[in-house]
Amino acid sequence: MTAATERDEERRAMTASGEVAIEIAGMNKWFGDFHVLRDINLTVYRGERIVVCGPSGSGKSTLIRCINALENHQAGRIVVEGTELSSDIKNIDRIRSEVGMCFQHFNLFPHLSVIENCTLAPIWVRREPKKEAEDRARYFLERVKIGDQALKYPGQLSGGQQQRVAIARSLCMQPRIMLFDEPTSALDPEMIKEVLDVMVDLAESGMTMLVVSHEMGFARQVAHRIIFMDEGQIVEQNEPEAFFNNPQSERTKLFLSQILSH
Amino acid sequence: MAGEKSVAFVAEQQIPPSPPPVRTGGALGWARDNLFSGVFNSVATLLSLAFVAYILAMVVPWLFIDSVWNASSLQGCREVDDGACLAVINERFLQFVFGFYPEELRWRPILAFVLLFVAIWPALFSSAPRKLLIFSALYPLLAYWLIWGGSLWGPVGAVVGIAIGWACIRFLPPLLARGRLDEGLAFLAAVGAGILGAALWWLFCVIAFEEALSTVLAISLEPVESARLGGFLLSTIIGVSGIAGSLPIGIVLALGRQSNLILIKGVCVGFIEFIRGVPLITLLFVAWLLLSYFLPPGTEFDLILRVVIMVTAFASAYMAEVIRGGLAGLPRGQYEAADSLGLDYWKSMRLIVLPQALKISIPGIVNTFIGLFKDTTLVIIIGLLDPVGLLQPIRADQNWNGIVWELYGFIALFFFIFCFAMSRYSMYLERNLDVGHR
């Protein structure tokens, strides 16, 4: 049995278990008059790893930003780990503490050292003792292979190192779901690999992951499911092998031919 | 083609790092590079040197060599020598510093001034013991009591009012929210209740509180009227209060201006635009004359306190706009990262946004501080005797009639020392907070 089919088995088992991490139903969003997300329906099961791809402006970043309420949706519902996103601030806070997020531009706090970046939220949001938060931060920094830089400031690190710190910072809150918003798009080719390695490692640990990315190699290697979006709607979704080898819609075929040909 | 080389190249070894070339020629070399690097620069350097020498040749003998320190009048000075008549400063120095503060009580403002440095130490330098901040918080009360005297319980009563307001804002929202009130509304209601509670306390209860406690335990200093305060003491009181008050108020206004709550935003924008749109002198006149019409008859509201409030309000409006610039200078990603980690509004402001926004705003903030400090001389318009206000009677005095440079120079020196210190501190702070290169 190949790795890919093994993963398909895994996915079917998750679906069968019915343990839903994120449920999005009939979700619509507008920026002013612009209809940016159109009737999105998506169920993510616990432990599932989904890569979202599509041309720029297709709404894929907006989609995952809706999941932790960095953007508000105007119609439909989003339920994360049993909590429905509404304007109620308590629900938003509960969801944000379950959902970690990594940004394209890392968004580390430049006035705090690496370790302070990682311990800030555990100490101030979870009210953990400093010692405990620091121990966990060191553990995760070690895990993203950056333990020796703990006392430096973000400005002294390379892009790849910063992104790894950002991943560790999110993990320190011990989220059940991780969202990645084009985590490698702002990196030099040599640094992309070090970040992807960390993400593969995270995937192997069983984390539920939603990744907006153009890294098709990564998608092939770890994704359970690939979603292709265009003009605000989900155009096609499938298991990786089927998605790459046998795309159904014309739009998907065109997209794949363009990004795989170079 | 003959002679054409192949483009292929492979480095044969890694080039080891070597130290940079040494600068040649020491001081002489530096002068050649920086002062005499060309004809134009050489001429400019020589002209500048000549100018500096000319000024020094006039000032140094006048101020240091031919100056007179001991005389009882300008005539007396001139009989001794024709330099600066510093005798006037010698004679009036204490008046310049204290105004008409009673001589035997002058240890009180001096003590307050010394304690001021203890109070601002932990605010200025992170190496200071953190516990001192408690002293800093209590210092305004202590300084007020030392300078104005009276019963200790008066200032304590004023602080109790602030505590009442704070307690309302801190503890009421959860109670109100439990009554199914929207969180934003609950907060607004709590702020309203806090302000109202504090105002009622100050208007109706403080005096009774003071009298009651004074009968139990009378701690008091001999009171000194505001009219007797003057000179640098007055400038420092107004300047330091304005600086200490305008920064926090400015931060609140700047945050309020960004708020999504229309009411809060409206109040902040209205305040900022109104105060900024009016000259400080107008505000001082309002404090001096108009305010008495609006207050209940018989209310005694100290003039210096009124001036401090107006100066603080004026500087706060400018401060708010300076800080708004800093807030706008922060990338959106910082707010989003704070949100995504689950920090609530106040925590993300306090831990993420403000430390960075204030750092960006340091030059503007110190600029406003310096402007405010120099603006304190405007109180002369409403008859307060700050150093410039003290000049007029001195110059009108028959003994010192005709003296100009010495007096204004002395006052300028005082302001320069304060403002230059602030400027240097801000540069130190910027260097200190500069971590990593973005």
Interface residues (C-beta under 8 A of the other chain):
Chain A: N68 A69 L70 I89 D93 R96 S97 V99 G100 M101 F103 H105 N107 L108 F109 P110 H111 S113 L120 A121 W124 V125 K152 Y153 P154 G155 Q156 R169 S170 M173
Chain B: E183 P331 G333 Q334 E336 A337 D339 S340 L341 G342 L343 D344 K347 L351 I352 P355 Q356 K359 L433 V435 G436 H437 R438
